Amino acid sequence: MNKRFVPDALAGSDLLPKTPTAAVVTASYAPDFERCRLLCETLDRHVSGAAHHYILVEHRDVALFRQLETDRRTVVDERDLLPRWLRAFDDPFSLFRRRVWFSLKTQPLRGWHVQQLRRIAIAAHAREDVLVFCDSDVAFLKAFDCTAFWRDGKARLFRRDDALADDGHDEHRIWSRNAGSALGIDPSRTSAHDYISTLIAWRRDTVLAMCDQIEKAHGRAWVEVLGSARRFSECMIYGRYVDDLLDGAGHFHGSAEFCRIHWTGEALSDEEFRRFVADMAPEQVAIGMQSFIGTDIGRIRRLIGLG
């Protein structure tokens, strides 16, 4: 399975249309609703070059998120994306505070697993050429044009070269190995590159070809394969598919991160938040405050001038 090849979806030409279309894709859930509302407000204010915005949510959250719909923003029910045999339930082991997805074909999955599956699955339903992925705890502070994600007919693949060779990335290395396994790549072929970030882009035709490759390698639906592994990253799977099996066809690499993210630790004080924004790199146009850190959304609104 370690032969390099170009699948049917990219056969003949690996170039995007001369003027590709783009859509922003956000997977979210009810506890992040106000953060997602802020994302939508700042996206509408600052972002150009995207024809549509898809918000992907669990069935029970659809009515809540429909408040955010416009003629250019659609809320997508996961029941329209994922197999019906994957069902969500309140988790008794968390005193019913969290959700768990059960099936006879996968391990029990948490919300963050299913959000990744939704992001892959939207490729079979969207019609835009380029899918721009942006988390719901992101806020845009500067003008951004999605044309930054393509040039000369190729899409930008975010990649931190050799990042996994450094200490402290054990989980990411596991995700990379599992990505190789899902794609049918010989286990002896490992990768040291990291592809994980927010505000990144994928080619829709490449995602479809990637899913076909997973199914050919395992003889099962791609959702079953990934859900059985449980420890996976959709970004790692896409990155390794492009680099290890397509030899980069249809893509160019970029290491600059367009969003500055506060990944871990405590919520920032007002002064720390202001310094965090002031220290954004020139290419960074958005900030991400990880929702599990607990930064009050009202404070974020006030500090970016939308309170």
Secondary structure, 3 states (H helix, E strand, C coil): CCCCCCCHHHCCCCCCCCCCCEEEEEECCHHHHHHHHHHHHHHHHHEECCCEEEEEECHHHHHHHHHHCECCEEEEEHHHCCCCCCEEEECHHHCCCCEEEECCCCCCECHHHHHHHHHHHHHHCCCCCEEEECCCCEEECCCEEHHHHEECCEEEEECECCHHHCCCCHHHHHHHHHHHHHHCCCCCCCCCCECCCCCEEEEHHHHHHHHHHHHHHHCCCHHHHHHHHCCCCHHHHHHHHHHHHCCCCCEEEECCCCEEEECCCCCCCHHHHHHHHHCCCCCCCEEEECHHHCCCHHHHHHHCCCC
